[in-house]
């Protein structure tokens, strides 16, 4: 799995991310999801990367979601979960900042099951995590331009406009490579309406991506039932 994490750091200009997150887990295990994450042993070449308590997103920054592994690295069942793209919601979830690039994890996974803040995503997936499965949480597009951290609607609108260009120009190839490296036995996309609008149907078929409901906006129980149907 180290090769997969190195690939993400290289492609997303995030040298030192997983090493820094490892350090944060060791320093404050009660504040993080220390028992479930698989971060590997990746050594940064960037000695200037420093641990700060909470990197802040400023106007004009770009937020990245760095994919995260949870489970047993030797499991035969390997599930890739794909969200559509990051969002900037709360600086609480930021882990690292390099110039104008701010890095966090998909769905705030590093904070799942911690004593600091609970998550609807943690509740949605907790009954599917097991010792005989390995999950990789990622996104179709892994970056999100922040016009202004206080103007969420404008940021979201800009993200919708940028999605197709980012996916076709960069992230479609990254998706192909992460699938080759991870070798998932199942791929699941979260968000039926948006994914089917934005991801070409031939690509969904090529990679056999199971598109299910997103657990937010009143779809929590529907998502749970669709996950159960996939795993039964």
N, C-alpha and C positions, 0 to 999 in steps of 0.2 A: 504493500500500500504506500510505502514511502515514495515510489516513483510517481504515483498518482498525485500525492500532495506536492511534490516538487514541481510537477507539471502545472498545477494551479498557481503556485507562487511565481513561476516563470511567466506564464501567460498573462497573469493579472498584475504583474509588477509589484508583487507582495512579498519580496524576500524577507524572511524572518517572522512571518505571521504565525505559523504553527508553533515555532519555538517560543514566541512571546506568549501565545495562549497557554502553552504548556507551563510557562513560568507563573502565569496568573492562577492557573489551577493549583499549582503547588503552594503558592503564597496564601490563597484564601479558598480552600476547598469547599467551605460552606456556602460561598457565594456563587459557585459555579457547578456545572454538571460533571463533576470530576469522575464519577463512577461509570459513565457510559461512553465517553468520547474515545476515539482512537486517533491520536495525533501523530504517531510515528516519532522518529528521532531525527528530525531534520535540523541541520546546523546552518545558521544564517551566515552569509558572507557580508552582511551589512552590520558592522559593529556599532553603527550610530543609532540603530533601532533601540528605543528606550521604552520601558513600561511606564505609562502614565495612567492615572486612575480613571480618567474619562476623557478621551479625545473628543473634541467638539466639532460638529459640522458647521461650516461657515458658508456664506453665499458663494456660489460658484464651485463648490466642492463636488466631487463624484463619490458616491457611496457604492462600495463593492460588497457582495456576499461571497465569502470564501466557503466552498463546499466542506461539509463535515461528515465524518464516518462515525457510526454508532453500531456496536455489536461485536460479534466474534469474527475476527479477520480470517479464520479458517472455515467459516460456515459455507456450505454448499449453496444455500439460498441467499442470493445477493440482490437487493432491491434498490433501485435508483428512484428517488422521489424528486420530481422536478416542479418547482414553482415557476411562475412566469418571469418575474424579475424582482429585484430588491425594492424596498421602500425605505425612506428615512422617517422613522417614527419617534424615537426616543434616544438621546445620546447615551443613555444608560447601557445600551447594547454595543456601543462602539468599542473596538479593541485596539486598533492601531491606526495611526495617521502618518502618511508620508507625503509632504508637500500638500497638494489639494486632493489627495486620495485617502478616503476614510474606509476602514475595513471592519466588517462584522461577520456574523454567521447567518445562514438562512433561518428564518423563523426564530431568531434569538436562541439557537439550540444550546449554546454554551451556558445559558442560564437555566435550562430546563431542570426541574426537580431540585433547584437550589432553594435556600431559605430567603433569597432576596426578592424574587418576583416570580409569580406563577404565570403560566402561559396556556392559552387555549390549544396551542399546537402540542404542547407536552401532554395534555389530557387526551388529545385526538390520537396520538401515536403510542401512548404508554402500554396499551394492551397488546400491541403488535410487536414490540421489541422483545427479543428472546435470545437465548444463548445459541440457538441454531440458525440465526439470521444475521446478516450484515446489511445495514442500511447506509446508503450514501444520499445525503440531502444536498440538492443543488438547485440551479435555476436555468431556464432556457437562455436568458440574458442576465448577466451577473453584475451589471452596473446601472447606476441611477443618478442622473444629473440633478443637483439641488440648486435651483434658481435662488431660493431663499428658504432657509429651514423653517420659517414661520408661515410659509405659503404652500401648504400641502397640496391644495387643489391645483395650483399652477404647476407644481413639481410633477404631480401625477399626469396632468395633461401633456406636459413636455415628454414624459416617459412614454406615453402612448404614441406620440408622434415619432419618437426616436426608435421605437422597438424594432420595426421592420428593417431599418437600415443597420442597426447594431447586430441583429440576428443574422442577416444575410451576409454582412461584411466581415463578421468576426466570430460570432458565437455559434453559428451552425457548424463550423469546422471544429470549434472547441468541444461542442457536444459530441461530435463523431469521435474525437480522440478520447474523451473521458469514457465513452462507452467501450472503446477498444481496450483501454487500460483497466477499467473496473470489471468488465465482462458480466454485466447484470443478467440474472435469470428472469427478472421482471422489471419493467419500467412503468412508473405511474406518474401521470401529470395531474396537478391539482388545479381545478378551475375549468369546468366544462365549457362555459360560454367563451371566455377569453382565449383559452388555448385553441379552440376550434376556429376562432376568428383569425388568430395571428400565426399559427403554425400550419404550414401546408399539409393537407390531408395525406399526400403521398409520403411525407416524412413520418407522420404518425403511424402509417401502415408499415413503412420500411423498418422502423425500429420497434414495431409492435407496442406502441405506447398506450397504456390503458388510461383514458382520461376520466377522472372522477370529480365529484363535487369538492369545492374548497370548504374547509371546516368553518369559515367565518360567514357572516351575514345570514345567520339562521339555518345554515346547511350542515351543522355539526353532526346531527344524528344521521342525516343522509350520507355524509362522507363515511361515518363509521360503518354503516350497513354495506356500503359499496366496497370498502376495504375488506370486510368480513367475507363478502361474496368472492372476492379475488383470491383470498387465502384458503377458502374451503375447497 
